[in-house]
Amino acid sequence: MQNFNLNSEKSFREMFSAYYVSLVNYACTFVSDTDDAEDIVQEVFVNVWERKDGFGDEFKSYLFRSVKNRCLNFLRDSAVKKKRLDEIQEETVEFDLNHDMIREEVYQKLLETLNTLPPQCKKIYQLSLSGMKAFEIAQELNLSVETIKAQKKRAKKLLVTRLGRISYILFVLSQNL
C-alpha cells in the first residue's frame, strides 16, 4: 500500500488519482449510472479530505467499503423516492379519473337539462356556448339582439333552477377551460 499524507493537498491529489477510476468502476457494479457512481466516489473523497486522519494501513479498504456503503444508501434512497413517486402518480391518476367522471356526470346532466329548454331558447343558448356573440346569433337566426339577450337570460334562469346554482357555475367554468 502507498502511504499518503492526507494533510498535504499534493498527496491527496495523488491518492485521488491512484484510486478514483477503480472506485468509480467498483461503484458502477452497484449503480447503473456512471454519473451517479462518480458522484458517490467524489463524496467519499470529500469525506476523506474532511477527516484527514485515522485511516492507518486500512485506507484502501476504507475507500472501497465507503463507496459500497454509499452505493447501498443511494440505492435504498432511490427505491424510496421511486416508490413515493409511483404512489403520487397513482394518486394523480385516481384524482384525474374521479375528476373526469364528475365532469362527465355534470355534462350529462347539463345536456339532459338543455334538452328540456324550449327549442328557440335551446338553440340560442347552444350558439352562445359555442362562442357566438349576441349580434352574430341575431344575424344567423334573423332575430333582434334584444330577443337573443332575453332568450339567453331565460335559458340561464331555467338552467340554474333545474341544475342548481353550483352545477350551473361548474358548467360555465368548464366551458372556459
N, C-alpha and C positions, 0 to 999 in steps of 0.2 A: 504494500500500500504506500502511496505517496503521502508525505507529510505536508500539510498545508497550514500556513499561519493565517487563520481566518481574521486576524486583526488587520492584515495588510490587504489593501484593495487589489494589488497586483496578484497576490497569492489567491485571493478569492476568484479573480478572473480566470486564473489558471485552472482552479478547481472546477469552475463553471464550464470552461472549455473541455476539460477532461471527461466530465460526466453528463453534460447536457444531452447530447444525441442519444446515448444509451438509455438515459432516463426517459426521454420522450418516447423512444421505441418501446420501452417497458410499459409506460403509461398507455400506449396505443393497444397493448394486449387487453386492457380493461375497458377503455373508452374508444369508441369508433372514430371519433373526430380528432384529427391531428391538432387543430387549433385548441380544442379543449385539453388535449394531452400537454401541449406546450404551456398553456395557462397553469395547469396543475404543477408542472415541473418548476415554472417560474415562481409560483407561490412557495414551493418548498425551498427554493434558493433564497427567497426573501426572508423566510423564517430562519434559515441558516445564518444569513448575514446579520439579522437582528440578535440572534443568540450568541454567535461568535465563540462559544466555548462549550465545554462539557461533552465533546464528541469522542475524544480519545481514539483508540485503534478501530473502533467500530463505526467510523464515519461513513464508509461506503454502504454498509448495511443499513445505517440510519437513513441515508438518502433513499435507498430503494424501499425500505419499509414506509417511510414518509410518503413517497409517491404512491405506493399501493394503498395506504390508508386514505389519502386524499382522493384517489380514484374511486374507492368504495363509497366514500362520503358523497362524492359527486354523483355517482350512480343512484345512491339512495335518495338524494335530494331531487335528482331529475325524475325519478319514479314518482315521488310525492307530488312534484309540480305537474307531471303528466296526468296523474290520477285526478288532481284538483281541476286541471283544465278540462279533462273529459267530463267531470261532474258538472262543471259550469256549462259546457257545451250541451249536455243532456238537459240541464235546466232551461237553457235558452231555447232548445228545440221544443221542449214541452210548453214553454211560455208562448212561443210563436204559434204552435198548434192550437193552444187554447184561445189565443188572440184571434187567429183565423176563424176558428169555429164560432166565436162570439160575433165577429164581424159578419160572417155568413148568415147567422141567425137574425141579426138586426137587419141585414139587407133583404132577406126573405120576408121578414115581417113588413118592411117598408114596401116591397113590391106588392104584397097582398093588400096593404092599405092603399097604395097608389091606385090599384085596380078598383077600389071602391069609390074613387072620386068620380064626379060627373065627367063625361067624356071630354068636353071642351076644357074644363078645368085641368084634367089629367094631361091632355096634350100640351097645354101652355106650360104647366109645371115641368113636364119632361123636357121640353125645349129649353126652358130656363136652366134646368140642371145640366144640360149639355153645354152650357156656356153662352147661350144666345142672350143678347140684351133685349129689353122690352120693346124697343123700336124695331129690332130685327124680327122678333116674333110677330109683332103687329103687321109688318110688311108681308111676311110669309103667309099669315092667316087672313090677311085683309081685314084687320080689326083695328080699333083705335088703341093707342098706347095706354089710355086710361082703362080700357076694358082689360087689357093684358095685366096691368098692375092690380086691378080689382080681383081678377081670377087667381093671380099668384097669391094674393093676400088670403083669399078664400081657401085655396089649396093648403097653404101653410096652417091656417087655423084648423082645418079639418084634420090634417096630419098630426098636429100637436094634440088635438082632442083624442084622436084614435090611437096614437102611438104613445102618448105621454111626452112630456117636455124633454126628459133626459134622452130617450130614444131618438127623438127628433134632432136634438142638438148633436148627438153622436153621428147621426146620419149626415147632417150638414157638414160637420167637421171632416168626415171620411171623404166627402166629395171634393174637399180642398186639398187632399194629400196627393 
